[in-house]
Amino acid sequence: MRGWILSALLATALASPALAQQQGQSESPHRVRMAKGSPIAKILFAAPPLILEDDGTYADVIRRIGKEVSHECGAVESYGWDFKGQDHEQQQKQAEAVYNSTTQALEKAGYTLEEKKAASVVDPETLVFTAGRKENAMLLLWSPLQDATILLICDTTSAAKSPSGKAAQGKK
């Protein structure tokens, strides 16, 4: 899944707002917006990410993966952390810190995380997780790029609560 097409789409989405910000363009076609937290997950991010504009591509990617792992997506959020201008080792450290702090925030908020395997996700560094707690459920996709990390989140709460969602997801 993450092959060259997904990587190119994700890289392009990150590059445009980051480039505009680096060049000091306040009136660019891509307004740079940062997120303090995720409205779907109801958590704060330790390091605020860029809110990635979605032309439907991110939603399509996570919805297709959701179908593979028997989770129906509702609302979708897309975030990116840009590590350009740092050496590879520093980029790796920052990507790990973002991943660890976000998963810790999810666990602290009461979510149980479970890694899922999707046949279309062939890159071993791209991770797919379900996250659930009593009042909501989500599907998450973490995808590292050369100098950035992407997080896609989709709300699977309504599907998880419906009778067909329970059967499809194997809920007890």
N, C-alpha and C positions, 0 to 999 in steps of 0.2 A: 504494500500500500504506500509506504513512504517513499518508494522509488523516486525517480527524478521528477515526475509530475507533481506529487504532493510537496516535495522539497522545494520545487520552483515556486509553487503557489504560496507556500508559507513564507519563503524567503522574500518574495515580492511584496507580500503584505507587510512584512516587518520593515523592509528597506525604505519604502516610500515615506512613511511618517518619520522614521528615524533620520533619514537623509534631510528632510525638510527642517527638522529640529536642529540638526548639526549645522545646516547652512543659515540658521537664524530666520527662516521664512515664517513670519507670523500669519500671512495670508496665503497658505498653500491649499491645493485641492484636498489634501489629507490633513485635517485638523488633528494634532497630537493630543490625545486624551489619556490620562492615567487613571488607574482604578485603585481605590483604597481597599476594596474587598469585592467579594462575589455575592451579588444579590441572591442567586440560586442557592449557593452553599451556606450563605449567611456567616461567612468568616471574613476576617481581615487578612490581607497579604503583608508579610514582613517587609518585602521589597515591592513597591507598587509597580505593576506591569503596565504596558501600553494596552489600551483597549483597541483591539484590531477590528477595522471595518470589515464587514462580511457582506460580500455580494451574493451570498448563498453557498459559496464553496465550502466554508468551514462546516456549516450546518449540514450540507450534503455528506461530507466526509464522516462526521460523527454519527449521523443518522444511519449511514450504510454500515458502519462498524456496529452500531447498536443493534441492527437487525441480525447481524452475525452472532451476537452474544445474547440474543433474545431480550433486548431492552428497547422499548419504544421511546424516542426522544420527543420532548416538548420544546420549551425555550432553550436557546443555545447562547453561551457566552464564549468569547474568544479573546485570549490574552497572550501577550508576548513580552519577554524580557530580552532586551538587546544588550549584548556584551561586546560590541564592536570597539576596537581601539585597545583591547587588552590582549596580552599574550595568551596562548592556548591553555596553559596551566591555570591562569587566573580565571579564564572563561569557564573551565571545568569546575573550579571551586565555587564560582558564583552560581552556576547552573545547579550544582548539588545542594547549595545552601537554599536556593529558591524551592527546589523540589522538597527538601527535608522540612523546611519551615512551613510549607503549604500542607504537606501530609500531616505534620504534627498539629497544625491548626485544625484540620479536619477531624483528627482523632480526639483532640481536646474538646471539640464541639459535639462529640458523641457519635461520630460516624465510624462504621466498620468498613474498612477498605479490603477489597478482594481483587487481586490481579486477574484479568481475563485474557484469553488468547483468541485472536481473530485471525483467520487465515489470510486476510488481505493485508495485515500488518506484518511485513516481512523484515523490517529493520528491528534488530534486537534491542536497540536503544529507545524505540518508541514503545511506550507503555500504555496499556488500557486498563482502567480500574472501574469497578463499581464502588459506590460509597453510599451507605444507607444508614439511616437512623429512624426512629419511630415516625417522625413527621415528614420526612422527605428522603428521596433516593435520587442518585445521579449516576451518570456515566462520565468518566474523565479520560482524556487522551493527552499524554505528555509526549512531545516530540522535540528532541534536541536538533538544532541545526548547527552549521559551522560556527556561528558566533551569536546564537540566540536560542531561546527555548520558547516553545508554544504550549499553551494549555487550552484545550477545548473542554467545556463543561456543558452537558445537557441534562435537563431536568427530566427524570423518568418517574416522578412521583405519581402522577395520575395513572400511568400504565401499571405501576407496581401495586396500586390500590384496587384496580379493576379486577374482576374475576378472571378475565382472559389474561391480564398481565401477570397475575399470580401463577397461573398454570404455565405460561410461557417462561417465566423466570424461575420456576421451581420453588416458589416461596412456600414455607410451611404454615 
